[in-house]
């Protein structure tokens, strides 16, 4: 049996029906996987997406045009 120190923490974002959720939780429990469920409000999800976008801008992953197109798509407005 692994110790807590030997476990790796991963975060997943999944969209499931209530039936799928019940099945998934049963499987996770059977595999002895600890689950901390977080249900985000629309506002919290928007904030998280905005923060991720700002972090991407800092890293310079996208060109200015690509950033503007993404922001326009994300926030449904012309920048």
Secondary structure as UniProt FT lines:
FT   HELIX           4..6
FT   HELIX           18..30
FT   TURN            31..32
FT   HELIX           42..59
FT   HELIX           64..75
//
